[in-house]
């Protein structure tokens, strides 16, 4: 599938221009165009749409929840991932439903092809292969995007999704081997300075990626196979079996050795992370191998997963990704380190690991819609907001794309809060908290994670997806029928009673007991439940008490959200506020008291003072 390039004319004007065609940019462009906005997607290379420059996988705890939510809202990532998967696994099956999640290993080439196919079928969407070098505005309102070869493209709204490309530098050892956001494409020069000129603040972060080695050079007999999960496991709704007619690919587990650690510790100064060449912060959740060895000297080994980059008969069939081995040592040391690991003694390198340092823009400068506070019509999404991960980027891109279209159409923003979606948790955390390292979503970040489960994303968000205009009426009807089936089954469980151990109890009470499951329910009550309804019911029944408690807590937070704060509140003039709270409140400018309560450095006493101040303002207006 080939994307048709657009020839830009001086009189061409778009509702929305999206800059960058990574995971954020693709979601933003598709959402905007589907909502009826005339949309242009600008990227330097259409061959590298939705690239997977690091791990060729989608999902994981928290991340998988985001992908399910993207699907429930009418987004794209889940379906493209399912169509490109070579393995899918359900994680944390021995734990409670709040932390269970899906993770898929995807074919890097197929993922690109499938996303291109989706993009090519979207109406109202044009493509321009060029470099965006500036953002144009007048009176703090977006007017256009300056390009390297096609002049200024006029537009009502812009979504910048530049990933790690803003002034990106790639390092191996202490050497900058390329000015780029990844090793196969140059960095963006000029766009970052253009955003600074608009009054936005930027910072600098670091990320990295492991080596890739040839599958044919690995001794898998020295490793442990890590297979996928059989059955109906998919990111898209309803859950389905992605591998009915084909075998899932295996991943493999091995471990570093004391020899590995000795090589690393003897050569720490050769790593740019320890030589002083890189001072930027990297994701704590995904440290480089040298950082892990240095930080945990008591451990004599660290796990490493060897993962396929594509199906064996595809263009990346001989590529294997070394998860857990992010390195930026000089190439000769990378070889010594990797060949000290069981199964990799004869590893042949396809690509060496490297580090990337890049500009990002401080996310407290954004509204919950992901529009900047200083410039009307300018939206930022993805890694340039200080996040890490394809899933976090895609979630932001979806919300930014929806809101850019709504901005161009004169509609109110579409916003999710932390009581209803992980996407809400992600965005509220970004705009209210201080971040000193790339932000990654985890289930632990969600206070109401029992309500925000992997298995109920469609029940939670499909109505909102349909109301936004992205989700079809047919899909909404499916979800409504699912809810009706769940309610009917719950009613049956409460009404059907049986004498168990001399006591009459309902099937609902019976299933709530930890020792009982669907098989014993069928045996003792004659009730057989299958499919998604069964999965949902087990969670609903066994954790009903906890659900009710979290629902009450979520309602309290909703009530606080109703207490709105003036957008032009001058917190420096409120007597009694502590200096730290005053500075952070002035910086973030929260839209309601619930959002103010999330800001680091703001105490309950500060919130009381703010409410008193707002009451005085309201009374003076009356």
C-alpha positions in Angstrom: 0.0 0.0 0.0 1.4 3.4 -1.0 0.3 6.7 0.5 -0.4 9.4 -2.0 1.6 12.5 -1.4 -0.1 15.9 -1.4 1.1 18.8 -3.6 0.7 21.9 -1.3 -0.5 25.1 -3.0 -0.4 28.5 -1.4 -4.2 28.7 -1.1 -4.5 25.3 0.6 -5.7 25.5 4.2 -6.2 22.7 6.6 -8.3 22.4 9.8 -5.6 20.3 11.4 -1.9 19.7 10.6 -0.2 16.8 12.4 3.6 16.8 12.5 5.2 13.4 12.9 3.9 10.0 11.9 4.9 7.9 14.9 2.4 6.3 17.2 1.1 9.6 18.5 1.0 11.2 15.1 -0.9 8.3 13.4 -3.6 8.3 16.1 -3.9 12.1 16.0 -4.2 12.2 12.2 -6.7 9.4 11.9 -8.9 10.7 14.8 -8.9 14.2 13.4 -9.7 13.2 9.9 -12.4 10.7 11.0 -14.1 13.6 12.9 -14.5 15.5 9.7 -11.5 17.9 10.0 -9.5 18.4 6.8 -6.2 17.0 8.0 -2.6 17.0 6.8 0.0 14.6 8.2 3.6 15.8 7.7 6.5 13.4 8.1 10.0 13.2 6.6 9.5 9.6 5.5 6.3 7.9 4.8 8.2 4.6 4.6 8.8 4.8 8.4 5.2 5.4 9.6 4.5 4.0 13.0 8.1 2.7 13.4 9.1 0.5 16.3 12.6 1.8 16.9 13.0 0.0 20.3 11.2 -3.1 21.5 8.9 -4.6 18.8 6.1 -5.2 21.4 2.9 -3.5 22.5 1.3 -3.6 25.9 2.3 -4.7 29.4 0.8 -3.6 32.8 -0.7 -0.2 32.5 0.4 0.1 28.9 -1.9 -2.7 27.8 -4.7 -1.0 29.6 -4.0 2.1 27.5 -4.2 0.1 24.3 -7.6 -1.5 25.3 -8.9 2.0 26.1 -7.7 3.4 22.8 -9.7 0.7 21.1 -12.8 1.3 23.2 -12.7 5.0 22.2 -12.4 4.2 18.5 -8.6 4.5 18.1 -6.3 2.5 15.9 -3.3 0.9 17.8 -5.2 -2.2 19.2 -6.4 -3.4 15.8 -3.0 -2.7 14.1 -1.2 -4.6 16.9 -3.6 -7.6 16.7 -3.1 -7.7 12.9 0.7 -7.7 13.3 1.1 -9.9 16.3 3.4 -13.0 16.3 2.8 -13.7 20.0 0.4 -12.4 22.6 0.5 -13.1 26.4 -1.7 -12.3 29.4 0.4 -11.1 32.2 -0.1 -11.4 36.0 -2.7 -14.1 35.7 -1.8 -15.2 39.3 -2.7 -11.8 40.6 -5.9 -9.8 40.9 -7.9 -8.5 37.9 -6.6 -4.9 38.4 -3.1 -5.7 37.3 -3.8 -8.3 34.6 -2.7 -7.1 31.2 -1.9 -8.1 27.7 1.5 -7.8 25.9 2.0 -8.6 22.2 5.2 -9.3 20.3 4.6 -7.7 16.8 6.2 -8.0 13.5 8.0 -4.7 12.9 7.4 -4.7 9.1 3.8 -5.9 9.3 3.0 -3.2 11.9 4.2 -0.5 9.5 2.3 -2.0 6.6 -0.9 -2.4 8.5 -0.8 1.2 9.8 -0.1 2.4 6.3 -3.2 0.5 5.1 -5.3 2.1 7.7 -4.0 5.6 6.9 -4.6 5.1 3.2 -8.3 4.4 3.7 -9.1 7.5 5.9 -11.1 10.2 4.2 -10.1 13.9 4.7 -6.5 12.9 5.3 -3.6 14.1 3.1 0.1 13.3 3.4 3.2 15.5 2.9 6.7 14.2 2.9 8.7 17.1 4.3 10.2 18.5 7.5 8.3 20.9 9.7 10.7 23.6 10.8 8.4 26.1 12.5 5.0 26.8 14.0 3.4 30.1 12.9 1.0 32.1 15.0 -0.6 35.5 15.4 -1.9 36.9 18.6 -1.1 33.7 20.5 -3.2 31.7 18.0 -2.0 29.1 15.5 -2.0 30.2 11.8 0.3 27.6 10.1 3.2 25.3 10.0 6.5 26.2 8.2 8.0 23.4 6.1 11.5 23.0 4.7 10.4 22.6 1.0 6.7 23.7 0.8 6.6 27.0 2.6 3.9 27.7 5.2 0.9 25.4 5.4 -2.1 27.3 6.8 -4.2 25.6 9.5 -6.5 26.2 12.4 -4.8 23.7 14.7 -1.5 21.9 14.9 -0.6 18.7 16.7 3.2 18.3 17.2 4.2 14.6 17.7 8.0 14.8 17.1 9.0 12.0 19.4 12.8 12.0 20.2 13.7 13.9 17.1 13.8 17.5 18.5 17.6 18.2 18.4 18.1 14.5 19.0 21.7 13.1 19.3 22.6 9.4 19.1 25.6 8.3 21.1 27.7 5.1 21.2 30.5 5.6 23.8 31.2 9.3 24.1 30.8 9.9 20.4 27.7 11.4 18.7 27.4 9.0 15.8 24.4 10.8 14.3 22.2 13.8 14.8 19.0 11.9 14.9 16.0 10.7 16.9 16.8 7.1 15.9 19.7 5.6 14.0 18.0 5.6 10.6 16.6 9.2 10.5 18.0 12.7 11.1 16.9 14.9 14.0 14.6 17.9 13.6 16.4 21.2 13.7 14.5 24.4 14.1 11.1 23.2 15.3 12.2 23.1 18.9 13.5 26.7 18.8 10.3 27.8 17.1 8.3 26.4 20.1 10.7 28.2 22.5 10.0 31.4 20.6 6.3 30.9 21.4 7.1 31.0 25.1 7.2 27.3 25.9 9.8 25.8 28.2 11.9 22.8 27.2 14.1 20.2 28.9 16.3 17.4 27.8 15.9 13.6 28.4 17.7 10.4 27.6 16.5 7.0 26.3 18.3 4.1 24.7 17.9 0.8 22.9 19.7 -2.6 23.1 21.6 -4.4 20.3 19.9 -6.7 17.7 21.6 -10.0 16.9 21.1 -12.7 14.3 18.6 -15.5 15.3 20.9 -18.0 13.5 23.8 -17.2 15.8 21.9 -17.9 19.1 22.0 -21.2 21.0 18.4 -21.4 22.2 19.1 -24.7 24.0 20.8 -22.7 26.8 17.7 -20.5 27.3 14.1 -21.0 28.5 11.3 -20.7 26.1 8.6 -18.1 27.0 5.5 -18.9 24.9 2.4 -16.9 24.5 -1.1 -17.4 25.9 -3.6 -19.6 24.1 -7.3 -18.7 23.6 -9.2 -15.4 23.3 -6.6 -12.8 24.0 -6.5 -9.6 22.0 -6.2 -5.8 22.4 -9.3 -5.1 20.2 -12.8 -5.8 21.4 -14.3 -8.3 21.7 -11.5 -10.5 22.8 -10.6 -13.1 20.1 -8.1 -15.8 19.3 -5.5 -14.2 17.0 -3.7 -17.5 16.4 -6.4 -20.0 15.4 -4.6 -20.9 12.1 -1.0 -20.2 12.9 1.6 -20.9 15.7 2.7 -18.2 18.1 6.4 -17.3 18.0 8.4 -18.0 21.2 10.5 -15.5 23.2 13.3 -16.8 25.3 14.7 -16.1 28.7 18.4 -16.0 29.7 20.4 -14.2 32.4 23.6 -12.2 32.7 26.5 -13.7 34.5 29.2 -12.6 37.0 31.5 -12.3 34.0 29.0 -10.0 32.3 29.0 -7.8 35.4 32.8 -7.8 35.7 33.2 -6.6 32.1 30.7 -3.8 32.7 32.2 -2.7 36.0 35.7 -2.8 34.7 34.8 -0.5 31.8 32.2 1.8 33.4 34.0 5.0 32.2 33.5 3.8 28.6 29.7 4.2 29.0 28.4 7.7 28.3 26.0 7.2 31.2 29.0 7.0 33.6 31.6 9.0 31.8 29.7 12.3 32.3 28.9 12.6 28.6 25.2 12.0 29.3 23.7 13.9 32.2 20.1 13.7 31.1 17.6 11.5 33.0 16.4 8.2 31.5 13.4 6.1 32.4 13.9 4.5 35.8 11.6 1.7 34.8 13.8 0.7 31.9 17.5 1.3 33.0 20.5 0.5 30.8 22.2 -2.8 31.6 25.3 -0.9 33.0 23.0 1.1 35.3 21.3 -2.1 36.6 24.7 -3.8 37.3 26.0 -0.7 39.1 22.9 0.0 41.1 22.4 -3.6 42.3 25.8 -5.0 43.2 24.3 -7.7 45.4 22.7 -9.4 42.3 24.8 -11.9 40.4 22.4 -12.0 37.5 19.7 -10.0 35.7 17.0 -11.4 33.4 17.2 -10.8 29.6 14.4 -11.7 27.2 15.4 -12.6 23.6 12.5 -11.5 21.4 11.8 -11.9 17.7 11.5 -8.6 15.7 9.4 -10.3 13.0 8.0 -13.6 11.7 10.8 -16.0 10.6 9.7 -15.8 6.9 9.6 -12.0 6.9 12.3 -9.4 6.2 13.3 -9.2 9.9 13.2 -13.0 10.3 16.8 -13.2 11.5 16.6 -10.3 13.9 16.3 -10.8 17.6 15.9 -8.0 20.2 17.8 -8.3 23.5 15.3 -6.9 26.0 17.0 -5.8 29.2 20.3 -5.2 27.5 20.1 -1.5 26.7 23.7 -0.4 26.1 25.7 2.5 24.7 29.2 1.2 25.3 31.7 1.3 22.3 30.9 -1.5 19.9 33.8 -3.8 20.9 32.7 -3.7 24.5 29.1 -4.4 23.6 30.2 -7.6 21.8 32.2 -8.7 24.9 29.3 -8.0 27.2 26.7 -9.8 25.1 28.9 -12.8 24.4 29.3 -13.4 28.1 25.6 -14.4 28.4 24.4 -18.0 28.0 23.2 -18.7 24.5 24.8 -15.6 23.1 28.4 -16.7 23.1 28.5 -16.6 19.3 26.1 -13.7 18.8 26.5 -11.9 15.5 25.4 -8.3 15.7 23.0 -6.7 13.2 22.7 -3.4 15.1 24.6 -2.1 18.1 22.8 -0.5 21.1 22.9 3.3 21.4 21.6 6.1 23.6 19.5 9.1 22.4 19.3 12.5 24.1 16.6 14.9 22.9 14.5 17.9 23.7 11.1 17.6 25.4 8.6 20.3 26.5 7.5 20.5 30.1 4.0 19.1 30.2 2.6 21.4 32.9 2.3 23.9 30.0 -0.6 21.8 28.7 -4.3 21.7 29.4 -6.0 18.4 29.9 -7.0 18.5 26.2 -3.2 18.6 25.4 -3.6 22.1 24.0 -0.9 24.4 25.2 -2.0 27.1 27.6 0.0 29.9 25.9 -0.9 29.3 22.2 -4.5 28.6 21.1 -4.7 25.7 18.7 -1.3 24.2 19.4 -1.4 20.7 20.8 1.6 18.5 21.9 1.5 14.7 22.1 3.9 11.8 22.7 7.5 11.6 23.8 8.0 15.3 23.4 5.8 15.7 26.5 8.3 13.7 28.5 6.7 10.3 28.3 8.2 7.0 27.2 6.6 4.2 25.3 4.5 3.6 22.1 1.3 3.2 24.1 1.6 6.4 26.1 2.3 8.2 22.8 -0.6 6.7 21.0 -3.0 7.5 23.9 -1.9 11.2 23.9 -2.1 11.3 20.1 -5.7 10.1 20.1 -6.8 12.7 22.7 -4.8 15.5 20.9 -6.2 14.5 17.5 -9.8 14.5 18.8 -9.3 17.9 20.5 -7.5 19.5 17.6 -10.5 18.6 15.3 -12.9 19.9 17.9 -10.9 23.1 18.3 -11.1 23.7 14.5 -14.8 23.0 14.6 -15.5 25.3 17.5 -16.5 22.5 19.9 -15.7 21.9 23.6 -12.7 19.7 24.4 -12.9 16.0 25.0 -11.3 15.2 28.4 -11.0 12.0 30.4 -10.3 12.1 34.1 -8.5 9.6 36.3 -11.6 8.0 37.7 -12.7 6.7 34.3 -9.5 5.8 32.3 -5.8 5.2 32.5 -5.6 7.8 29.7 -7.0 10.2 32.3 -4.4 9.2 34.8 -1.6 9.6 32.3 -2.7 13.1 31.2 -3.5 14.4 34.7 -0.2 13.2 36.0 1.6 14.8 33.1 0.1 18.3 33.5 0.0 18.4 37.4 3.2 16.7 38.6 6.9 17.5 38.5 8.7 15.0 36.2 12.5 14.6 36.3 12.6 11.4 34.1 10.5 10.1 31.2 7.0 9.2 32.5 5.7 5.6 32.1 2.2 4.5 33.0 1.9 1.7 35.7 -1.2 0.2 37.3 0.1 1.6 40.6 -0.4 5.2 39.3 -4.2 4.7 39.2 -6.0 5.1 42.6 -9.1 3.5 41.1 -7.4 0.6 39.3 -10.0 -2.0 40.3 -12.5 0.1 38.3 -10.1 0.6 35.4 -9.4 -2.9 34.5 -8.2 -4.5 31.3 -11.4 -6.5 30.9 -13.9 -3.6 31.2 -12.3 -0.9 29.0 -15.2 -1.2 26.4 -17.8 -1.0 29.1 -16.2 2.1 30.6 -15.4 4.1 27.5 -17.5 3.0 24.5 -20.2 5.6 25.1 -17.6 8.3 25.3 -16.0 7.0 22.1 -19.3 7.0 20.3 -20.2 10.5 21.6 -16.8 11.8 20.4 -17.7 10.6 16.9 -15.0 7.9 16.5 -16.7 4.7 17.6 -19.3 3.3 15.3 -23.0 2.8 16.4 -22.6 -0.9 15.6 -19.7 -1.3 18.1 -21.6 0.7 20.7 -24.6 -1.6 20.2 -22.3 -4.6 20.8 -21.1 -3.2 24.1 -24.6 -2.4 25.2 -25.7 -6.0 24.5 -22.7 -7.2 26.5 -23.7 -5.0 29.5 -27.3 -6.3 29.2 -26.0 -9.9 29.3 -23.8 -9.1 32.3 -26.8 -7.5 34.2 -29.0 -10.5 33.4 -26.4 -13.0 34.6 -25.9 -11.0 37.8 -29.6 -11.0 38.4 -29.7 -14.8 37.9 -26.8 -15.3 40.3 -28.6 -13.3 43.0 -32.0 -15.1 42.5 -30.7 -18.7 42.1 -30.4 -20.2 45.6 -29.2 -23.5 46.9 -28.5 -25.2 50.2 -24.7 -25.5 50.6 -23.3 -27.1 53.7 -26.7 -26.8 55.4 -27.1 -23.1 54.6 -29.2 -21.6 51.9 -27.1 -19.1 49.9 -27.4 -17.4 46.5 -25.2 -18.3 43.6 -23.8 -14.7 43.9 -22.7 -15.4 47.5 -21.3 -18.7 46.5 -19.2 -17.4 43.6 -17.9 -14.6 45.8 -16.1 -17.1 48.0 -12.4 -17.4 47.1 -12.4 -21.2 46.8 -15.3 -21.3 44.2 -15.0 -20.8 40.5 -17.1 -21.2 37.3 -16.7 -24.9 37.2 -17.9 -25.4 40.8 -20.7 -22.9 40.1 -21.9 -25.1 37.2 -21.6 -28.2 39.4 -23.5 -26.9 42.4 -26.0 -24.5 40.9 -26.3 -25.6 37.3 -25.3 -22.2 36.0 -22.9 -22.2 33.0 -21.2 -18.9 32.1 -18.8 -18.5 29.2 -16.9 -16.0 27.1 -16.4 -12.3 28.0 -19.5 -12.2 30.2 -18.1 -15.0 32.4 -14.7 -13.2 32.7 -16.5 -10.0 33.7 -18.8 -11.6 36.2 -16.1 -13.3 38.1 -14.4 -10.0 38.7 -17.6 -8.2 39.5 -18.7 -10.8 42.0 -15.5 -11.7 43.8 -14.4 -8.0 44.2 -17.8 -6.4 44.6 -17.0 -5.0 48.1 -13.8 -3.4 46.9 -15.5 -2.1 43.8 -18.2 -0.3 45.8 -15.6 1.3 48.0 -13.7 2.6 45.0 -16.9 3.8 43.4 -17.6 5.9 46.5 -14.1 7.3 46.5 -14.3 8.1 42.8 -17.6 10.0 43.3 -16.0 12.1 46.0 -13.3 13.1 43.5 -15.9 13.8 40.9 -17.6 16.2 43.4 -14.3 18.0 43.9 -14.0 18.3 40.1 -17.3 20.3 40.1 -15.5 22.9 42.1 -14.0 24.8 39.3 -11.1 27.3 39.6 -10.8 30.5 37.6 -8.4 30.1 34.6 -6.7 33.4 35.4 -6.4 32.9 39.2 -3.4 34.8 40.5 -2.1 32.5 43.3 0.7 34.8 44.2 -1.9 37.2 45.7 -3.7 34.6 47.9 -2.6 35.2 51.5 -1.7 32.1 53.6 -0.5 29.9 50.8 2.9 28.3 51.3 5.6 29.5 48.8 6.0 26.0 47.2 2.2 25.6 46.7 1.9 29.2 45.3 4.7 28.6 42.8 3.3 25.2 41.6 -0.3 26.4 41.4 0.7 29.5 39.4 2.7 27.2 37.1 0.1 24.6 36.5 -3.1 26.7 36.7 -5.4 23.8 37.7 -9.0 23.9 36.2 -10.7 22.5 39.4 -9.9 21.7 43.0 -9.5 18.0 42.3 -6.7 18.8 39.8 -5.2 21.2 42.3 -5.1 18.3 44.9 -2.9 16.2 42.6 -0.2 18.8 42.3 3.0 18.0 44.1 3.6 20.4 47.0 0.0 21.3 47.5 -1.4 20.2 50.9 -5.0 19.9 52.2 -4.5 23.2 54.1 -3.6 24.9 50.8 -6.8 23.6 49.2 -8.8 25.0 52.0 -7.2 28.4 51.5 -7.9 28.2 47.8 -11.6 27.4 48.3 -11.9 30.4 50.7 -10.3 32.6 48.1 -12.6 31.4 45.3 -15.6 31.9 47.6 -14.5 35.5 48.2 -14.1 36.1 44.4 -17.5 34.6 43.7 -19.1 36.8 46.4 -17.5 39.9 45.1 -18.7 39.2 41.6 -22.3 38.8 42.9 
